Amino acid sequence: MRINETIDRQCLSDAGFDWQTAEDFLRAQGDRERQLCLLCAQREKVLGKLHACRHKLECLDYLIRLVRRGESDGVAVDNFF
């Protein structure tokens, strides 16, 4: 079954595909293995970004807890730059 190409493009865009990779995916219509490869590769990229953001959130939560508890008179930024 063929899904409407407009919906395909929007969904691929929402999933973080760049224009060229989305085109590659659409051109691979009927080549399920190639499409799965592209989808899995994009999933890995998104998952990597998610892990990086999660780490940033954990660091922010830690700093917030320190400041709220009064364990820091301010956050030292010497090692930030």
C-alpha positions in Angstrom: 0.0 0.0 0.0 1.3 3.4 -1.0 0.9 6.2 1.6 0.3 9.7 0.3 3.7 11.3 -0.6 2.8 14.6 1.2 2.2 12.7 4.4 5.4 10.8 3.9 7.4 13.9 3.4 5.9 15.6 6.5 6.5 12.6 8.7 10.0 12.2 7.4 10.7 15.9 8.1 9.1 15.6 11.6 11.4 12.6 12.2 14.4 14.8 11.5 15.3 13.6 8.0 17.1 16.2 5.9 15.8 16.9 2.4 18.2 14.6 0.6 17.7 11.6 2.9 14.0 12.0 2.6 14.3 11.9 -1.1 16.5 8.8 -0.9 13.8 7.2 1.3 11.0 8.1 -1.1 13.0 6.9 -4.1 13.6 3.5 -2.3 9.8 2.8 -2.5 9.5 -0.9 -2.9 13.0 -1.6 -1.4 12.0 -2.3 2.1 15.6 -3.1 3.2 16.9 0.2 2.0 14.0 2.1 3.7 14.6 0.2 7.0 18.3 1.0 6.8 17.6 4.8 6.4 15.0 4.7 9.1 17.3 2.9 11.6 20.2 5.2 10.8 18.0 8.2 11.5 16.7 6.6 14.7 20.3 6.2 15.9 21.0 9.9 15.2 17.9 11.0 17.1 18.7 8.7 19.9 22.2 10.1 20.2 20.8 13.6 20.4 18.3 12.5 23.0 21.1 11.0 25.2 23.1 14.2 24.9 20.1 16.3 25.9 19.3 13.9 28.7 22.9 14.4 30.0 22.5 18.2 29.8 19.2 18.0 31.8 20.8 15.8 34.4 23.6 18.4 34.8 21.1 21.2 35.1 19.1 19.3 37.6 22.2 18.7 39.7 23.1 22.4 39.6 19.6 23.4 40.5 19.6 21.1 43.5 23.0 22.6 44.6 21.7 26.1 44.4 18.4 25.4 46.1 20.1 23.6 49.0 22.4 26.6 49.4 25.4 24.4 48.9 26.8 26.8 46.5 27.2 30.6 46.7 27.0 30.5 42.9 28.2 28.1 40.3 31.8 28.4 39.4 32.2 28.8 35.7 36.0 28.6 35.5 36.0 25.2 33.7 33.0 26.0 31.4 35.0 27.8 28.8 
